[in-house]
Amino acid sequence: MELFSENLFEQVFNFAELDRTIASTIRLAAKNPLSLYLFFQRYTYFNGYASAVIAQLASSIGMSRYLFSNSELLAIEEADRGMEIAALVMSAAADEGMDDRPVHRVLAQLLLKTVGNYAGLSAEERNEFAKIPAWLNEIVDASIAGYQGTPGDIASLIRALGFHLASEMLGDREYSLLDMIIRRENKGIGFDRYLREKAVPVAIQGHKYHPWCWVVIHSECDRSAAEAQHRDYALTALNMAVRYCRESDQQMLTWAKEGFATFVELQQRLFKEIFSECLEMSASCNTSSKVLLPK
């Protein structure tokens, strides 16, 4: 029986409560074109670092030669299993740019541009939104640190794997909630109406992509996609690390849960900060006819 499973983390962390933070933020943002642009600017900015930090973690594991070994094999060179674990992690970043597919950052930019058009924002106004607040850079820096992992340091690598698992597991829920709230709860109104009536597929690398594609390639409200697959790879990587290292199961559990908890804290702060910004913007829009941009 494998040590790590999705159910294990669901017993430790209250996913329903975490989802409430996400859902309330998306619902607030969806009420106003400006706040919706603000939401996606912050969200796409944060997620724009994902592939880079995932590749960094895979590299740290791959460089940890002999740290993960098959104890059943006597020859040291034959027993090393670090790159097998690294490959499972890297699969979450390798989806981008393969088979003529665009990188996810390009798809995120397409969606953000579409929301900007929906909000009627000029390039100058969009650039005002792009002035990143200190709190968001703090979260990004902490995410980079959480993913880092030190080559040869088993504790930091397992914490980073737990952090990575949380990112994939909770990311699946985030994108699903986005799809449910924007396209189902608000069907035929607001941004969903704009997507249906005004948005058109855009040619990227020889194929056409709808602006909402960035969301649904990760997860839909009624169908799992890339994030669920990446979650499964992350779980397999953690279980493989258990099998090929000398630390006790309890120690591995402790480190992985610590990494998972670190990401949860960052995720919750991210959405709470966006909620506060959207709330302030909505209040400003209700009292003024002018476009009030983030401070």
VOBA-1610 file (N, C-alpha, C; in pm, whole numbers, padded with zeros to 5 digits, always signed):
BEGIN
Met+00085-00120+00000Met+00000+00000+00000Met+00088+00124+00000Glu+00055+00221-00085Glu+00134+00343-00096Glu+00112+00432+00027Leu+00217+00501+00068Leu+00210+00587+00187Leu+00126+00711+00160Phe+00146+00772+00042Phe+00077+00898+00012Phe-00040+00875-00083Ser-00150+00945-00055Ser-00269+00939-00139Ser-00343+01072-00128Glu-00431+01097-00221Glu-00511+01220-00215Glu-00597+01221-00089Asn-00650+01104-00053Asn-00736+01094+00064Asn-00660+01131+00192Leu-00532+01095+00199Leu-00451+01128+00316Leu-00449+01278+00340Phe-00427+01355+00235Phe-00420+01500+00251Phe-00557+01562+00272Glu-00661+01500+00218Glu-00797+01549+00242Glu-00837+01532+00388Gln-00779+01433+00455Gln-00808+01412+00597Gln-00736+01514+00685Val-00623+01563+00636Val-00542+01658+00714Val-00587+01803+00690Phe-00623+01835+00567Phe-00658+01972+00529Phe-00805+01979+00491Asn-00871+02084+00536Asn-01014+02102+00508Asn-01031+02164+00370Phe-01040+02080+00269Phe-01048+02129+00132Phe-01174+02211+00107Ala-01284+02175+00171Ala-01409+02248+00152Ala-01393+02393+00199Glu-01325+02410+00310Glu-01301+02545+00361Glu-01208+02622+00269Leu-01106+02554+00218Leu-01013+02619+00125Leu-01088+02663-00001Asp-01179+02577-00049Asp-01257+02608-00169Asp-01346+02730-00148Arg-01395+02750-00026Arg-01483+02864+00000Arg-01411+02996-00022Thr-01284+03000+00018Thr-01205+03121-00005Thr-01193+03149-00154Ile-01165+03043-00231Ile-01148+03057-00375Ile-01280+03101-00440Ala-01386+03032-00407Ala-01516+03058-00470Ala-01566+03199-00439Ser-01551+03243-00316Ser-01600+03376-00280Ser-01523+03484-00355Thr-01395+03461-00378Thr-01314+03558-00452Thr-01356+03563-00599Ile-01376+03447-00660Ile-01416+03444-00801Ile-01554+03506-00818Arg-01646+03475-00727Arg-01782+03530-00738Arg-01781+03682-00726Leu-01700+03734-00637Leu-01691+03879-00623Leu-01631+03941-00749Ala-01524+03882-00799Ala-01458+03935-00917Ala-01550+03934-01039Ala-01633+03831-01050Ala-01719+03816-01167Ala-01828+03921-01177Lys-01853+03995-01070Lys-01961+04092-01069Lys-01929+04217-01149Asn-01801+04240-01175Asn-01761+04366-01237Asn-01648+04342-01337Pro-01657+04394-01458Pro-01550+04371-01556Pro-01412+04414-01508Leu-01403+04526-01436Leu-01274+04573-01388Leu-01216+04480-01282Ser-01300+04438-01189Ser-01251+04349-01085Ser-01217+04211-01143Leu-01288+04171-01250Leu-01255+04044-01314Leu-01117+04053-01380Tyr-01088+04168-01442Tyr-00956+04186-01501Tyr-00849+04185-01391Leu-00878+04253-01283Leu-00784+04254-01170Leu-00757+04113-01120Phe-00863+04035-01106Phe-00848+03896-01061Phe-00756+03818-01154Phe-00784+03822-01284Phe-00705+03742-01377Phe-00563+03796-01393Gln-00545+03926-01377Gln-00408+03978-01383Gln-00325+03920-01269Arg-00381+03919-01149Arg-00309+03865-01033Arg-00291+03713-01045Tyr-00396+03645-01087Tyr-00392+03499-01092Tyr-00297+03449-01200Thr-00301+03510-01319Thr-00212+03467-01425Thr-00068+03504-01395Tyr-00048+03614-01325Tyr+00089+03653-01287Tyr+00149+03548-01194Phe+00073+03508-01093Phe+00120+03406-00998Phe+00148+03274-01070Asn+00055+03231-01152Asn+00069+03101-01219Asn+00171+03102-01332Gly+00211+03220-01375Gly+00308+03230-01482Gly+00446+03175-01446Tyr+00469+03156-01316Tyr+00598+03103-01271Tyr+00597+02952-01256Ala+00482+02889-01270Ala+00467+02748-01236Ala+00565+02656-01308Ser+00569+02664-01438Ser+00654+02571-01513Ser+00801+02588-01480Ala+00843+02714-01459Ala+00983+02740-01429Ala+01024+02679-01295Val+00938+02695-01194Val+00975+02643-01062Val+00963+02491-01056Ile+00869+02435-01132Ile+00858+02289-01140Ile+00985+02231-01201Ala+01032+02293-01308Ala+01156+02247-01372Ala+01273+02260-01276Gln+01271+02363-01193Gln+01377+02383-01095Gln+01379+02270-00992Leu+01261+02230-00946Leu+01253+02120-00850Leu+01299+01990-00915Ala+01255+01964-01038Ala+01298+01843-01107Ala+01450+01840-01119Ser+01508+01955-01147Ser+01654+01964-01159Ser+01722+01933-01026Ser+01668+01987-00917Ser+01727+01964-00784Ser+01723+01816-00748Ile+01613+01748-00783Ile+01603+01605-00755Ile+01699+01528-00845Gly+01703+01564-00971Gly+01790+01494-01065Gly+01937+01507-01030Met+01974+01621-00969Met+02113+01643-00930Met+02149+01576-00798Ser+02051+01519-00731Ser+02074+01452-00602Ser+02114+01307-00625Arg+02227+01287-00688Arg+02275+01154-00725Arg+02295+01066-00603Tyr+02240+00946-00609Tyr+02252+00842-00506Tyr+02167+00869-00381Leu+02094+00981-00377Leu+02009+01008-00260Leu+01889+00913-00260Phe+01839+00881-00378Phe+01727+00788-00393Phe+01778+00664-00466Ser+01782+00552-00394Ser+01842+00431-00451Ser+01757+00308-00422Asn+01761+00215-00514Asn+01693+00087-00498Asn+01782-00003-00412Ser+01739-00027-00288Ser+01821-00103-00193Ser+01838-00249-00232Glu+01757-00295-00327Glu+01767-00435-00370Glu+01883-00456-00467Leu+01939-00348-00518Leu+02050-00357-00612Leu+02181-00323-00542Leu+02280-00406-00558Leu+02407-00387-00487Leu+02498-00286-00555Ala+02492-00275-00686Ala+02578-00181-00758Ala+02521-00040-00747Ile+02600+00051-00694Ile+02554+00187-00667Ile+02500+00256-00792Glu+02574+00248-00901Glu+02532+00317-01024Glu+02402+00259-01079Glu+02380+00132-01058Glu+02259+00068-01108Glu+02138+00097-01020Ala+02165+00133-00895Ala+02057+00150-00798Ala+01997+00290-00798Asp+02069+00388-00850Asp+02025+00527-00844Asp+01891+00547-00916Arg+01794+00612-00848Arg+01660+00630-00903Arg+01615+00777-00905Gly+01705+00868-00878Gly+01667+01009-00869Gly+01604+01065-00995Met+01658+01030-01112Met+01604+01085-01236Met+01465+01033-01267Glu+01431+00915-01218Glu+01295+00865-01239Glu+01195+00951-01163Ile+01232+00992-01043Ile+01146+01081-00964Ile+01140+01218-01028Ala+01257+01267-01072Ala+01264+01398-01135Ala+01176+01404-01260Ala+01173+01296-01337Ala+01094+01293-01460Ala+00944+01304-01431Leu+00900+01244-01322Leu+00759+01253-01284Leu+00721+01397-01249Val+00813+01467-01182Val+00789+01607-01149Val+00790+01691-01277Met+00888+01666-01361Met+00905+01746-01482Met+00788+01732-01578Ser+00714+01623-01568Ser+00602+01602-01659Ser+00499+01715-01650Ala+00490+01779-01532Ala+00394+01889-01515Ala+00436+02012-01593Ala+00566+02027-01617Ala+00614+02140-01697Ala+00629+02101-01843Ala+00655+01974-01868Ala+00681+01928-02005Ala+00558+01934-02094Asp+00438+01946-02037Asp+00317+01957-02117Asp+00321+02079-02207Glu+00394+02181-02164Glu+00397+02306-02239Glu+00490+02298-02359Gly+00442+02344-02471Gly+00525+02352-02590Gly+00548+02220-02662Met+00484+02113-02618Met+00501+01984-02683Met+00398+01965-02794Asp+00436+01893-02897Asp+00345+01860-03007Asp+00279+01985-03065Asp+00358+02090-03083Asp+00311+02216-03141Asp+00210+02289-03054Arg+00201+02251-02927Arg+00110+02322-02837Arg+00179+02446-02781Pro+00105+02556-02764Pro+00166+02676-02708Pro+00192+02659-02558Val+00286+02735-02507Val+00311+02732-02363Val+00189+02792-02293His+00164+02749-02171His+00045+02794-02098His+00045+02944-02074Arg+00163+03003-02064Arg+00173+03147-02044Arg+00108+03222-02160Val+00127+03173-02282Val+00067+03238-02399Val-00086+03228-02394Leu-00137+03113-02352Leu-00282+03097-02340Leu-00338+03186-02229Ala-00262+03200-02120Ala-00304+03289-02012Ala-00308+03433-02060Gln-00211+03471-02141Gln-00208+03606-02194Gln-00327+03632-02287Leu-00365+03530-02363Leu-00482+03543-02450Leu-00608+03566-02367Leu-00624+03491-02260Leu-00741+03510-02174Leu-00739+03647-02109Leu-00623+03689-02058Leu-00614+03819-01992Leu-00646+03932-02091Lys-00596+03919-02215Lys-00627+04019-02317Lys-00777+04024-02342Thr-00841+03909-02346Thr-00985+03903-02372Thr-01064+03968-02258Val-01023+03943-02135Val-01090+04006-02020Val-01068+04157-02025Gly-00949+04201-02068Gly-00922+04344-02081Gly-01012+04408-02185Asn-01035+04336-02295Asn-01127+04387-02397Asn-01269+04394-02343Tyr-01308+04293-02268Tyr-01440+04289-02204Tyr-01459+04409-02110Ala-01353+04446-02040Ala-01359+04558-01947Ala-01338+04692-02016Gly-01307+04691-02145Gly-01288+04815-02218Gly-01163+04892-02178Leu-01059+04821-02138Leu-00937+04885-02090Leu-00840+04915-02203Ser-00780+05032-02198Ser-00676+05069-02293Ser-00546+05002-02251Ala-00446+05007-02338Ala-00314+04951-02304Ala-00255+05022-02183Glu-00273+05152-02176Glu-00219+05227-02062Glu-00286+05184-01932Glu-00416+05163-01937Glu-00489+05120-01817Glu-00449+04979-01776Arg-00427+04893-01873Arg-00382+04757-01842Arg-00245+04759-01777Asn-00160+04850-01821Asn-00027+04861-01762Asn-00033+04911-01618Glu-00136+04988-01584Glu-00153+05029-01445Glu-00185+04908-01357Phe-00266+04818-01410Phe-00296+04694-01336Phe-00171+04609-01321Ala-00080+04620-01416Ala+00041+04537-01417Ala+00147+04585-01319Lys+00119+04691-01246Lys+00211+04736-01141Lys+00187+04644-01020Ile+00275+04547-01005Ile+00253+04439-00909Ile+00270+04487-00766Pro+00169+04462-00681Pro+00180+04503-00541Pro+00281+04419-00464Ala+00332+04476-00357Ala+00436+04408-00278Ala+00389+04273-00227Trp+00262+04263-00186Trp+00212+04137-00130Trp+00218+04023-00233Leu+00193+04057-00362Leu+00195+03952-00464Leu+00337+03906-00492Asn+00431+03999-00496Asn+00570+03959-00514Asn+00620+03876-00396Glu+00572+03906-00277Glu+00609+03827-00159Glu+00560+03683-00175Ile+00437+03666-00222Ile+00381+03533-00242Ile+00457+03458-00351Val+00489+03526-00459Val+00566+03463-00567Val+00704+03420-00518Asp+00770+03508-00444Asp+00903+03474-00390Asp+00895+03354-00297Ala+00789+03350-00215Ala+00773+03237-00123Ala+00743+03109-00199Ser+00669+03121-00310Ser+00639+03003-00392Ser+00766+02950-00458Ile+00849+03039-00507Ile+00976+02998-00567Ile+01062+02927-00463Ala+01064+02981-00342Ala+01142+02919-00234Ala+01084+02783-00196Gly+00951+02772-00195Gly+00887+02647-00159Gly+00914+02536-00258Tyr+00930+02573-00384Tyr+00957+02476-00490Tyr+01105+02442-00503Gln+01191+02526-00447Gln+01333+02520-00475Gln+01394+02382-00455Gly+01396+02336-00331Gly+01462+02208-00304Gly+01613+02221-00320Thr+01686+02172-00224Thr+01832+02177-00228Thr+01886+02042-00271Pro+01964+02035-00379Pro+02020+01906-00422Pro+02095+01837-00309Gly+02063+01711-00286Gly+02129+01634-00183Gly+02070+01648-00044Asp+01973+01738-00027Asp+01911+01761+00104Asp+01773+01695+00103Ile+01762+01578+00162Ile+01639+01500+00156Ile+01520+01573+00216Ala+01542+01643+00328Ala+01431+01714+00394Ala+01374+01822+00304Ser+01460+01903+00244Ser+01411+02011+00159Ser+01344+01958+00034Leu+01393+01847-00019Leu+01334+01791-00141Leu+01197+01732-00116Ile+01179+01666-00002Ile+01047+01607+00028Ile+00947+01718+00061Arg+00992+01820+00131Arg+00903+01935+00156Arg+00861+01998+00023Ala+00957+02011-00068Ala+00926+02070-00199Ala+00830+01981-00278Leu+00845+01849-00266Leu+00752+01758-00333Leu+00611+01772-00273Gly+00602+01791-00143Gly+00473+01815-00080Gly+00413+01946-00127Phe+00497+02047-00141Phe+00455+02178-00192Phe+00402+02164-00335His+00475+02090-00416His+00436+02066-00556His+00303+01991-00563Leu+00287+01890-00480Leu+00162+01814-00478Leu+00045+01905-00444Ala+00062+01992-00345Ala-00045+02084-00306Ala-00081+02176-00421Ser+00020+02224-00493Ser-00004+02313-00606Ser-00090+02244-00712Glu-00059+02119-00741Glu-00134+02047-00843Glu-00273+02006-00793Met-00279+01959-00671Met-00405+01912-00616Met-00505+02027-00598Leu-00457+02138-00544Leu-00545+02252-00523Leu-00569+02329-00652Gly-00470+02325-00742Gly-00489+02390-00871Gly-00604+02328-00949Asp-00616+02197-00941Asp-00727+02128-01006Asp-00861+02182-00956Arg-00869+02209-00828Arg-00993+02259-00768Arg-01015+02407-00805Glu-00908+02483-00813Glu-00918+02625-00849Glu-00977+02642-00989Tyr-00918+02573-01086Tyr-00965+02588-01224Tyr-01106+02534-01241Ser-01138+02429-01169Ser-01274+02374-01175Ser-01375+02476-01122Leu-01339+02544-01012Leu-01428+02647-00956Leu-01440+02765-01052Leu-01331+02802-01115Leu-01336+02911-01214Leu-01436+02878-01324Asp-01425+02757-01378Asp-01514+02716-01487Asp-01658+02710-01440Met-01681+02660-01321Met-01817+02647-01269Met-01882+02783-01247Ile-01807+02875-01186Ile-01866+03004-01151Ile-01882+03095-01272Ile-01779+03104-01355Ile-01785+03195-01470Ile-01878+03143-01579Arg-01871+03010-01608Arg-01945+02956-01722Arg-02076+02888-01686Arg-02093+02848-01562Arg-02217+02778-01523Arg-02306+02867-01437Glu-02254+02916-01327Glu-02336+03001-01240Glu-02379+03130-01310Asn-02292+03181-01396Asn-02320+03306-01468Asn-02344+03282-01617Lys-02401+03169-01648Lys-02425+03133-01788Lys-02514+03237-01856Gly-02466+03286-01970Gly-02546+03379-02049Gly-02538+03524-02005Ile-02463+03551-01898Ile-02449+03689-01850Ile-02301+03719-01826Gly-02272+03847-01812Gly-02136+03886-01776Gly-02032+03836-01875Phe-01923+03785-01821Phe-01812+03744-01907Phe-01845+03621-01989Asp-01930+03535-01937Asp-01970+03417-02015Asp-02042+03461-02143Arg-02127+03559-02130Arg-02197+03611-02248Arg-02097+03671-02347Tyr-01999+03744-02295Tyr-01897+03803-02381Tyr-01818+03694-02454Leu-01782+03589-02382Leu-01708+03478-02444Leu-01789+03412-02555Arg-01919+03400-02533Arg-02005+03334-02631Arg-02030+03422-02754Glu-02045+03553-02732Glu-02090+03642-02840Glu-01977+03720-02907Lys-01871+03749-02833Lys-01767+03837-02886Lys-01631+03770-02905Ala-01598+03678-02818Ala-01465+03617-02824Ala-01458+03517-02939Val-01344+03517-03007Val-01325+03424-03118Val-01193+03350-03100Pro-01185+03227-03151Pro-01058+03153-03143Pro-00946+03230-03213Val-00827+03218-03156Val-00709+03289-03208Val-00606+03187-03254Ala-00546+03213-03369Ala-00444+03121-03422Ala-00312+03138-03347Ile-00263+03028-03291Ile-00134+03025-03222Ile-00061+02900-03268Gln+00054+02916-03328Gln+00136+02805-03374Gln+00059+02709-03465Gly-00021+02766-03552Gly-00090+02685-03652Gly-00221+02624-03608His-00262+02648-03483His-00390+02596-03434His-00470+02711-03372Lys-00601+02695-03366Lys-00686+02799-03309Lys-00727+02763-03166Tyr-00718+02862-03078Tyr-00749+02841-02937Tyr-00849+02945-02890His-00953+02898-02822His-01051+02988-02762His-00990+03050-02637Pro-01022+03176-02605Pro-00964+03242-02488Pro-00984+03168-02356Trp-01091+03091-02345Trp-01116+03020-02219Trp-01036+02890-02210Cys-00963+02861-02316Cys-00886+02736-02322Cys-00787+02723-02207Trp-00728+02836-02164Trp-00630+02831-02056Trp-00688+02767-01930Val-00816+02793-01904Val-00880+02736-01786Val-00909+02588-01806Val-00975+02553-01916Val-01024+02417-01932Val-00914+02314-01961Ile-00799+02358-02011Ile-00691+02260-02028Ile-00638+02215-01891His-00662+02297-01788His-00620+02259-01654His-00728+02177-01583Ser-00852+02226-01589Ser-00963+02152-01528Ser-01095+02218-01564Glu-01199+02137-01579Glu-01335+02187-01600Glu-01420+02151-01479Cys-01536+02214-01469Cys-01619+02190-01351Cys-01671+02047-01345Asp-01683+01981-01458Asp-01735+01844-01457Asp-01638+01743-01519Arg-01512+01785-01540Arg-01416+01693-01600Arg-01274+01735-01563Ser-01199+01642-01510Ser-01060+01672-01476Ser-00975+01673-01602Ala-00864+01748-01597Ala-00775+01756-01712Ala-00630+01752-01665Ala-00549+01846-01711Ala-00404+01840-01688Ala-00367+01841-01540Glu-00435+01922-01460Glu-00397+01933-01320Glu-00415+01800-01246Ala-00519+01727-01277Ala-00542+01598-01213Ala-00432+01498-01250Gln-00391+01502-01376Gln-00283+01413-01421Gln-00152+01450-01351His-00126+01579-01339His-00005+01624-01271His-00008+01587-01122Arg-00126+01593-01064Arg-00143+01551-00924Arg-00105+01404-00908Asp-00151+01322-00999Asp-00119+01179-00991Asp+00031+01154-01006Tyr+00095+01228-01095Tyr+00240+01215-01111Tyr+00313+01259-00983Ala+00263+01365-00921Ala+00325+01415-00798Ala+00313+01313-00685Leu+00197+01249-00676Leu+00178+01144-00575Leu+00271+01027-00601Thr+00283+00988-00727Thr+00373+00879-00762Thr+00518+00914-00728Ala+00556+01038-00754Ala+00692+01082-00722Ala+00719+01074-00572Leu+00623+01117-00491Leu+00640+01110-00346Leu+00651+00966-00299Asn+00566+00881-00349Asn+00570+00740-00308Asn+00698+00670-00356Met+00746+00710-00471Met+00873+00655-00519Met+00988+00702-00431Ala+00981+00828-00386Ala+01085+00881-00297Ala+01088+00804-00166Val+00971+00768-00116Val+00963+00687+00007Val+01030+00552-00014Arg+01001+00493-00127Arg+01052+00360-00156Arg+01203+00357-00174Tyr+01259+00469-00221Tyr+01402+00468-00255Tyr+01489+00555-00166Cys+01440+00589-00046Cys+01526+00661+00048Cys+01528+00588+00182Arg+01617+00626+00268Arg+01638+00555+00394Arg+01559+00612+00511Glu+01491+00722+00490Glu+01418+00785+00600Glu+01292+00704+00634Ser+01245+00719+00758Ser+01125+00648+00802Ser+01001+00706+00734Asp+00897+00624+00729Asp+00771+00671+00672Asp+00718+00792+00747Gln+00730+00789+00879Gln+00679+00900+00959Gln+00752+01029+00928Gln+00883+01020+00912Gln+00959+01140+00879Gln+00920+01194+00741Met+00900+01105+00647Met+00860+01148+00513Met+00722+01214+00516Leu+00632+01156+00595Leu+00499+01215+00611Leu+00508+01356+00668Thr+00590+01372+00768Thr+00604+01502+00834Thr+00656+01606+00737Trp+00762+01573+00664Trp+00819+01669+00570Trp+00721+01704+00458Ala+00655+01602+00403Ala+00562+01627+00292Ala+00443+01713+00336Lys+00391+01685+00456Lys+00280+01765+00508Lys+00322+01908+00534Glu+00445+01928+00579Glu+00495+02064+00601Glu+00499+02141+00470Gly+00548+02077+00365Gly+00551+02142+00234Gly+00411+02171+00182Phe+00321+02075+00200Phe+00183+02092+00157Phe+00119+02210+00230Ala+00140+02217+00361Ala+00081+02324+00442Ala+00135+02461+00401Thr+00261+02467+00363Thr+00320+02593+00320Thr+00250+02646+00196Phe+00222+02556+00100Phe+00152+02601-00020Phe+00009+02643+00014Val-00057+02569+00100Val-00195+02604+00138Val-00200+02746+00193Glu-00106+02780+00279Glu-00102+02915+00337Glu-00085+03022+00229Leu+00003+02995+00132Leu+00025+03091+00024Leu-00098+03103-00066Gln-00159+02989-00097Gln-00278+02992-00181Gln-00390+03072-00116Gln-00412+03049+00013Gln-00519+03120+00082Gln-00490+03269+00092Arg-00365+03304+00115Arg-00330+03446+00120Arg-00350+03511-00015Leu-00310+03441-00122Leu-00327+03494-00257Leu-00472+03532-00283Phe-00564+03441-00256Phe-00705+03468-00287Phe-00766+03569-00190Lys-00724+03570-00067Lys-00776+03669+00027Lys-00730+03810-00011Glu-00606+03822-00056Glu-00555+03953-00098Glu-00628+03999-00224Ile-00651+03908-00319Ile-00725+03944-00440Ile-00867+03984-00404Phe-00928+03911-00310Phe-01063+03944-00265Phe-01068+04088-00213Ser-00970+04124-00130Ser-00967+04259-00073Ser-00954+04365-00181Glu-00869+04339-00280Glu-00852+04434-00390Glu-00980+04447-00472Cys-01043+04333-00501Cys-01166+04336-00579Cys-01278+04406-00502Leu-01283+04384-00373Leu-01385+04448-00290Leu-01367+04600-00292Glu-01243+04644-00280Glu-01214+04787-00284Glu-01250+04846-00421Met-01218+04774-00525Met-01248+04822-00659Met-01398+04828-00683Ser-01471+04727-00638Ser-01616+04725-00656Ser-01681+04841-00582Ala-01632+04870-00462Ala-01687+04981-00384Ala-01659+05114-00454Ser-01539+05125-00513Ser-01503+05249-00584Ser-01588+05268-00708Cys-01611+05159-00781Cys-01691+05167-00902Cys-01835+05204-00873Asn-01885+05165-00755Asn-02024+05194-00718Asn-02044+05339-00679Thr-01934+05409-00649Thr-01945+05549-00604Thr-01889+05648-00702Ser-01837+05598-00814Ser-01777+05689-00912Ser-01798+05635-01053Ser-01814+05724-01147Ser-01828+05684-01288Ser-01694+05672-01357Lys-01587+05710-01288Lys-01453+05702-01344Lys-01394+05563-01326Val-01303+05529-01415Val-01231+05403-01401Val-01127+05420-01294Leu-01140+05351-01186Leu-01044+05360-01075Leu-00954+05237-01077Leu-00828+05261-01101Leu-00732+05152-01114Leu-00669+05119-00980Pro-00607+05003-00968Pro-00545+04964-00841Pro-00441+05066-00798Lys-00429+05082-00669Lys-00329+05176-00616Lys-00191+05111-00621
//
